[in-house]
Amino acid sequence: MNRTINDIITRRSVKKYQDKAVPQELLEEIVRAGMYAPTGRNSQSPIIIAVTQKDMRDRLSRMNLDIIMGNNLTTSSGHSDPFYGAPVVLVVLARKDVATRVYDGSLVMENMMIAANSLGLGSCWIHRAKEMFETEEGKEILRKLGITDEYEGIGNCIVGYAAENACKPQAERKPDWVTWVK
């Protein structure tokens, strides 16, 4: 099987990570893959905030958890960290004035998740980036990073080394996934 197709087919959402740093070179490759995602009219509307600093990573995790649970400190599944212990968060945002922003940002997310898998790393799309960066705290983070245009959060791509038995087995594909018209 073609390696790229194999990387697509074998990618899983990882929900448990080793306490191990990801080398900068690998993160740069993942981010680069995201930068080459197709965008509507080549607008290149998305941006990526690559977070490896533990304090900021933990702050984003807390913001995400606050959206899920308010002041409760664990989710219904018992997790107190919606980023599942991943050491890296790649936040994808896209310009609000671009009509294809959600599609563009989604393609960036997918490229990065496939790239992570191809490099032997786990990843998972964590929602609520939109809500996180609509808060005053989220807006303040963007301002401190020098991001002043109007952006909408698309997703949080968490990345790290998967813990043992961190993924469920691949689910069978539904039989009516494709309708061929020949």
Salt bridges, closest charged atoms under 4 A:
ASP7 OD2 - ARG3 NE 3.92
ASP58 OD2 - LYS54 NZ 2.68
ASP58 OD1 - ARG57 NH1 3.26
ASP66 OD2 - ARG62 NH1 3.05
ASP81 OD2 - ARG57 NH2 2.58
ASP97 OD2 - ARG95 NH2 2.70
GLU134 OE2 - LYS130 NZ 2.53
GLU136 OE2 - LYS139 NZ 3.81
GLU137 OE2 - ARG59 NE 2.76
GLU137 OE2 - ARG62 NH2 2.48
GLU140 OE1 - ARG143 NH2 2.87
ASP149 OD2 - ARG95 NH1 2.88
GLU150 OE1 - LYS96 NZ 3.76
GLU152 OE1 - ARG101 NE 2.83
